[in-house]
């Protein structure tokens, strides 16, 4: 995901903007792994292989996202690991 996308991305659930970016793997303006976080509704959206996964809760892949959380739990903000919606560790 190019960091410039933060200017246009909003939470698909509550429409809040701007989202908080946490980078895990990034080079210059390109984030290959990371998270986007929405403060008002406490939802996180993973960035996997440069793609922000910003789907409504009912269309999200819980297994994929739990695997992502487990893999990067030491690099993801605590509020995502312990309290984020729709699931957390």
GUMAR-223091 format. One record per atom (N, C-alpha, C): residue in one letter; atom name; y negated, z, x negated. Coordinates in Angstrom, 3 decimals, always signed. Layout:
<"A"; "CA"; <Y; Z; X>>
...
***
This chain:
<"X"; "N"; <+1.164; +0.000; -0.846>>
<"X"; "CA"; <+0.000; +0.000; +0.000>>
<"X"; "C"; <-1.237; +0.000; -0.899>>
<"X"; "N"; <-2.138; -0.851; -0.611>>
<"X"; "CA"; <-3.393; -0.852; -1.330>>
<"X"; "C"; <-4.269; +0.275; -0.802>>
<"X"; "N"; <-4.873; +1.041; -1.693>>
<"X"; "CA"; <-5.682; +2.189; -1.281>>
<"X"; "C"; <-6.845; +1.797; -0.371>>
<"X"; "N"; <-7.295; +0.577; -0.437>>
<"X"; "CA"; <-8.388; +0.133; +0.426>>
<"X"; "C"; <-7.989; +0.145; +1.904>>
<"X"; "N"; <-6.684; +0.160; +2.192>>
<"X"; "CA"; <-6.218; +0.221; +3.579>>
<"X"; "C"; <-6.602; +1.534; +4.264>>
<"X"; "N"; <-6.883; +2.579; +3.477>>
<"X"; "CA"; <-7.285; +3.865; +4.052>>
<"X"; "C"; <-8.523; +3.727; +4.926>>
<"X"; "N"; <-9.345; +2.734; +4.634>>
<"X"; "CA"; <-10.564; +2.510; +5.415>>
<"X"; "C"; <-10.274; +2.064; +6.843>>
<"X"; "N"; <-9.110; +1.464; +7.072>>
<"X"; "CA"; <-8.816; +0.933; +8.405>>
<"X"; "C"; <-7.649; +1.616; +9.116>>
<"X"; "N"; <-6.826; +2.376; +8.389>>
<"X"; "CA"; <-5.659; +3.008; +9.004>>
<"X"; "C"; <-6.061; +4.250; +9.801>>
<"X"; "N"; <-5.463; +4.392; +10.978>>
<"X"; "CA"; <-5.649; +5.571; +11.817>>
<"X"; "C"; <-4.288; +6.018; +12.323>>
<"X"; "N"; <-4.196; +7.266; +12.699>>
<"X"; "CA"; <-2.948; +7.803; +13.235>>
<"X"; "C"; <-2.570; +7.043; +14.507>>
<"X"; "N"; <-1.336; +6.540; +14.596>>
<"X"; "CA"; <-0.923; +5.814; +15.798>>
<"X"; "C"; <-0.746; +6.725; +17.020>>
<"X"; "N"; <-0.683; +8.031; +16.813>>
<"X"; "CA"; <-0.478; +8.964; +17.914>>
<"X"; "C"; <-1.815; +9.431; +18.492>>
<"X"; "N"; <-2.678; +9.992; +17.644>>
<"X"; "CA"; <-3.942; +10.554; +18.144>>
<"X"; "C"; <-5.172; +9.727; +17.778>>
<"X"; "N"; <-4.969; +8.659; +17.020>>
<"X"; "CA"; <-6.034; +7.725; +16.617>>
<"X"; "C"; <-7.038; +8.317; +15.620>>
<"X"; "N"; <-6.703; +9.452; +15.007>>
<"X"; "CA"; <-7.608; +10.085; +14.037>>
<"X"; "C"; <-7.751; +9.220; +12.790>>
<"X"; "N"; <-8.959; +9.222; +12.256>>
<"X"; "CA"; <-9.284; +8.512; +11.019>>
<"X"; "C"; <-10.310; +9.350; +10.275>>
<"X"; "N"; <-10.242; +9.505; +8.979>>
<"X"; "CA"; <-9.306; +8.921; +8.023>>
<"X"; "C"; <-8.086; +9.805; +7.795>>
<"X"; "N"; <-7.020; +9.184; +7.371>>
<"X"; "CA"; <-5.799; +9.906; +7.035>>
<"X"; "C"; <-5.865; +10.362; +5.577>>
<"X"; "N"; <-5.145; +11.438; +5.281>>
<"X"; "CA"; <-5.107; +11.990; +3.924>>
<"X"; "C"; <-3.965; +11.346; +3.136>>
<"X"; "N"; <-4.290; +10.789; +1.981>>
<"X"; "CA"; <-3.304; +10.131; +1.131>>
<"X"; "C"; <-2.834; +11.080; +0.041>>
<"X"; "N"; <-1.511; +11.169; -0.130>>
<"X"; "CA"; <-0.908; +11.870; -1.266>>
<"X"; "C"; <-0.057; +10.849; -2.010>>
<"X"; "N"; <-0.386; +10.621; -3.256>>
<"X"; "CA"; <+0.319; +9.625; -4.062>>
<"X"; "C"; <+1.491; +10.261; -4.802>>
<"X"; "N"; <+2.629; +9.588; -4.785>>
<"X"; "CA"; <+3.784; +10.006; -5.576>>
<"X"; "C"; <+3.941; +9.039; -6.746>>
<"X"; "N"; <+4.046; +7.763; -6.429>>
<"X"; "CA"; <+4.089; +6.718; -7.454>>
<"X"; "C"; <+2.970; +5.734; -7.149>>
<"X"; "N"; <+2.052; +5.589; -8.083>>
<"X"; "CA"; <+0.924; +4.680; -7.875>>
<"X"; "C"; <+0.488; +4.104; -9.211>>
<"X"; "N"; <-0.056; +2.917; -9.135>>
<"X"; "CA"; <-0.630; +2.269; -10.309>>
<"X"; "C"; <-1.901; +1.571; -9.864>>
<"X"; "N"; <-3.011; +1.982; -10.452>>
<"X"; "CA"; <-4.324; +1.467; -10.100>>
<"X"; "C"; <-4.566; +1.669; -8.597>>
<"X"; "N"; <-4.753; +0.602; -7.854>>
<"X"; "CA"; <-5.058; +0.698; -6.420>>
<"X"; "C"; <-3.824; +0.558; -5.533>>
<"X"; "N"; <-2.643; +0.455; -6.128>>
<"X"; "CA"; <-1.422; +0.225; -5.364>>
<"X"; "C"; <-0.545; +1.477; -5.343>>
<"X"; "N"; <-0.245; +1.957; -4.140>>
<"X"; "CA"; <+0.626; +3.127; -3.963>>
<"X"; "C"; <+2.000; +2.618; -3.545>>
<"X"; "N"; <+3.012; +2.875; -4.382>>
<"X"; "CA"; <+4.361; +2.417; -4.036>>
<"X"; "C"; <+5.142; +3.483; -3.267>>
<"X"; "N"; <+4.898; +4.763; -3.540>>
<"X"; "CA"; <+5.524; +5.867; -2.813>>
<"X"; "C"; <+4.447; +6.918; -2.588>>
<"X"; "N"; <+4.440; +7.488; -1.395>>
<"X"; "CA"; <+3.473; +8.533; -1.089>>
<"X"; "C"; <+3.542; +8.909; +0.378>>
<"X"; "N"; <+2.524; +9.617; +0.828>>
<"X"; "CA"; <+2.453; +10.003; +2.229>>
<"X"; "C"; <+1.031; +9.851; +2.748>>
<"X"; "N"; <+0.952; +9.634; +4.045>>
<"X"; "CA"; <-0.306; +9.712; +4.778>>
<"X"; "C"; <-0.150; +10.888; +5.729>>
<"X"; "N"; <-1.224; +11.653; +5.914>>
<"X"; "CA"; <-1.148; +12.849; +6.740>>
<"X"; "C"; <-2.326; +12.877; +7.705>>
<"X"; "N"; <-2.036; +13.226; +8.959>>
<"X"; "CA"; <-3.049; +13.345; +9.995>>
<"X"; "C"; <-3.280; +14.828; +10.284>>
<"X"; "N"; <-4.473; +15.330; +9.976>>
<"X"; "CA"; <-4.770; +16.750; +10.183>>
<"X"; "C"; <-4.696; +17.188; +11.648>>
<"X"; "N"; <-5.319; +16.475; +12.585>>
<"X"; "CA"; <-5.320; +16.968; +13.971>>
<"X"; "C"; <-3.931; +17.124; +14.603>>
<"X"; "N"; <-3.021; +16.175; +14.354>>
<"X"; "CA"; <-1.704; +16.287; +14.999>>
<"X"; "C"; <-0.595; +16.675; +14.018>>
<"X"; "N"; <-0.937; +16.918; +12.763>>
<"X"; "CA"; <-0.001; +17.372; +11.723>>
<"X"; "C"; <+1.164; +16.416; +11.486>>
<"X"; "N"; <+0.936; +15.126; +11.711>>
<"X"; "CA"; <+1.995; +14.148; +11.465>>
<"X"; "C"; <+1.864; +13.581; +10.064>>
<"X"; "N"; <+3.020; +13.306; +9.469>>
<"X"; "CA"; <+3.022; +12.616; +8.189>>
<"X"; "C"; <+3.674; +11.257; +8.384>>
<"X"; "N"; <+3.281; +10.344; +7.528>>
<"X"; "CA"; <+3.831; +8.994; +7.536>>
<"X"; "C"; <+4.157; +8.639; +6.087>>
<"X"; "N"; <+5.426; +8.364; +5.800>>
<"X"; "CA"; <+5.787; +8.050; +4.417>>
<"X"; "C"; <+5.334; +6.645; +4.016>>
<"X"; "N"; <+5.059; +6.490; +2.749>>
<"X"; "CA"; <+4.836; +5.168; +2.166>>
<"X"; "C"; <+6.058; +4.913; +1.305>>
<"X"; "N"; <+6.830; +3.906; +1.682>>
<"X"; "CA"; <+8.091; +3.600; +1.007>>
<"X"; "C"; <+8.048; +2.153; +0.544>>
<"X"; "N"; <+8.240; +1.949; -0.763>>
<"X"; "CA"; <+8.211; +0.605; -1.348>>
<"X"; "C"; <+6.943; -0.133; -0.939>>
<"X"; "N"; <+5.796; +0.550; -1.037>>
<"X"; "CA"; <+4.452; +0.019; -0.785>>
<"X"; "C"; <+4.119; -0.154; +0.698>>
<"X"; "N"; <+5.016; +0.237; +1.607>>
<"X"; "CA"; <+4.783; +0.030; +3.036>>
<"X"; "C"; <+4.587; +1.364; +3.738>>
<"X"; "N"; <+3.423; +1.562; +4.383>>
<"X"; "CA"; <+3.242; +2.781; +5.178>>
<"X"; "C"; <+4.036; +2.662; +6.481>>
<"X"; "N"; <+4.913; +3.624; +6.729>>
<"X"; "CA"; <+5.750; +3.616; +7.926>>
<"X"; "C"; <+5.011; +4.423; +9.007>>
<"X"; "N"; <+4.295; +3.722; +9.876>>
<"X"; "CA"; <+3.418; +4.379; +10.851>>
<"X"; "C"; <+3.851; +4.024; +12.276>>
<"X"; "N"; <+5.008; +4.511; +12.648>>
<"X"; "CA"; <+5.572; +4.233; +13.965>>
<"X"; "C"; <+5.442; +5.450; +14.879>>
<"X"; "N"; <+5.461; +5.220; +16.202>>
<"X"; "CA"; <+5.526; +6.363; +17.124>>
<"X"; "C"; <+6.807; +7.154; +16.869>>
<"X"; "N"; <+6.784; +8.430; +17.210>>
<"X"; "CA"; <+7.914; +9.325; +16.918>>
<"X"; "C"; <+9.260; +8.776; +17.384>>
<"X"; "N"; <+9.295; +8.212; +18.574>>
<"X"; "CA"; <+10.580; +7.763; +19.132>>
<"X"; "C"; <+11.160; +6.562; +18.388>>
<"X"; "N"; <+10.373; +5.873; +17.582>>
<"X"; "CA"; <+10.868; +4.714; +16.835>>
<"X"; "C"; <+11.110; +5.013; +15.356>>
<"X"; "N"; <+10.850; +6.242; +14.945>>
<"X"; "CA"; <+10.998; +6.602; +13.545>>
<"X"; "C"; <+12.461; +6.856; +13.187>>
<"X"; "N"; <+12.795; +6.584; +11.919>>
<"X"; "CA"; <+14.150; +6.765; +11.406>>
<"X"; "C"; <+14.236; +8.141; +10.738>>
<"X"; "N"; <+14.765; +9.117; +11.466>>
<"X"; "CA"; <+14.798; +10.487; +10.962>>
<"X"; "C"; <+15.570; +10.601; +9.659>>
<"X"; "N"; <+16.707; +9.946; +9.557>>
<"X"; "CA"; <+17.506; +10.036; +8.333>>
<"X"; "C"; <+16.726; +9.503; +7.140>>
<"X"; "N"; <+16.112; +8.356; +7.283>>
<"X"; "CA"; <+15.338; +7.771; +6.188>>
<"X"; "C"; <+14.206; +8.708; +5.753>>
<"X"; "N"; <+13.514; +9.282; +6.724>>
<"X"; "CA"; <+12.380; +10.140; +6.403>>
<"X"; "C"; <+12.811; +11.495; +5.834>>
<"X"; "N"; <+13.926; +12.034; +6.305>>
<"X"; "CA"; <+14.432; +13.285; +5.739>>
<"X"; "C"; <+14.909; +13.051; +4.299>>
<"X"; "N"; <+15.543; +11.907; +4.048>>
<"X"; "CA"; <+15.945; +11.553; +2.679>>
<"X"; "C"; <+14.717; +11.445; +1.777>>
<"X"; "N"; <+13.661; +10.841; +2.290>>
<"X"; "CA"; <+12.402; +10.710; +1.555>>
<"X"; "C"; <+11.825; +12.090; +1.243>>
<"X"; "N"; <+11.775; +12.973; +2.242>>
<"X"; "CA"; <+11.251; +14.330; +2.031>>
<"X"; "C"; <+12.065; +15.095; +0.993>>
<"X"; "N"; <+13.372; +14.995; +1.076>>
<"X"; "CA"; <+14.232; +15.684; +0.107>>
<"X"; "C"; <+14.059; +15.122; -1.305>>
<"X"; "N"; <+13.963; +13.814; -1.415>>
<"X"; "CA"; <+13.841; +13.172; -2.721>>
<"X"; "C"; <+12.539; +13.565; -3.428>>
<"X"; "N"; <+11.451; +13.672; -2.659>>
<"X"; "CA"; <+10.138; +13.916; -3.264>>
<"X"; "C"; <+9.554; +15.284; -2.912>>
<"X"; "N"; <+10.392; +16.231; -2.511>>
<"X"; "CA"; <+9.885; +17.521; -2.030>>
<"X"; "C"; <+9.012; +18.261; -3.034>>
<"X"; "N"; <+9.211; +18.036; -4.315>>
<"X"; "CA"; <+8.385; +18.698; -5.320>>
<"X"; "C"; <+7.045; +18.006; -5.539>>
<"X"; "N"; <+6.867; +16.827; -4.954>>
<"X"; "CA"; <+5.644; +16.052; -5.154>>
<"X"; "C"; <+4.831; +15.867; -3.870>>
<"X"; "N"; <+5.361; +16.347; -2.768>>
<"X"; "CA"; <+4.701; +16.205; -1.472>>
<"X"; "C"; <+3.984; +17.510; -1.143>>
<"X"; "N"; <+2.792; +17.437; -0.548>>
<"X"; "CA"; <+2.077; +18.671; -0.192>>
<"X"; "C"; <+2.925; +19.618; +0.668>>
<"X"; "N"; <+2.764; +20.905; +0.421>>
<"X"; "CA"; <+3.532; +21.948; +1.113>>
<"X"; "C"; <+3.413; +21.849; +2.631>>
<"X"; "N"; <+2.225; +21.518; +3.135>>
<"X"; "CA"; <+2.044; +21.445; +4.590>>
<"X"; "C"; <+2.924; +20.368; +5.225>>
<"X"; "N"; <+3.251; +19.323; +4.488>>
<"X"; "CA"; <+4.151; +18.287; +5.005>>
<"X"; "C"; <+5.593; +18.790; +4.957>>
<"X"; "N"; <+5.964; +19.407; +3.853>>
<"X"; "CA"; <+7.335; +19.894; +3.679>>
<"X"; "C"; <+7.684; +20.971; +4.709>>
<"X"; "N"; <+6.744; +21.856; +5.026>>
<"X"; "CA"; <+7.079; +23.010; +5.866>>
<"X"; "C"; <+6.624; +22.926; +7.319>>
<"X"; "N"; <+5.624; +22.070; +7.643>>
<"X"; "CA"; <+5.061; +22.122; +8.993>>
<"X"; "C"; <+4.811; +20.780; +9.674>>
<"X"; "N"; <+5.022; +19.684; +8.990>>
<"X"; "CA"; <+4.627; +18.385; +9.537>>
<"X"; "C"; <+5.462; +17.969; +10.750>>
<"X"; "N"; <+4.863; +17.150; +11.570>>
<"X"; "CA"; <+5.544; +16.540; +12.713>>
<"X"; "C"; <+5.932; +15.119; +12.327>>
<"X"; "N"; <+6.909; +14.496; +12.877>>
<"X"; "CA"; <+7.795; +15.013; +13.902>>
<"X"; "C"; <+8.920; +15.867; +13.346>>
<"X"; "N"; <+9.090; +15.919; +12.005>>
<"X"; "CA"; <+10.098; +16.793; +11.393>>
<"X"; "C"; <+9.649; +17.189; +10.004>>
<"X"; "N"; <+10.295; +18.198; +9.477>>
<"X"; "CA"; <+9.995; +18.718; +8.139>>
<"X"; "C"; <+11.248; +19.410; +7.609>>
<"X"; "N"; <+11.190; +19.815; +6.345>>
<"X"; "CA"; <+12.365; +20.466; +5.740>>
<"X"; "C"; <+12.454; +21.928; +6.161>>
***
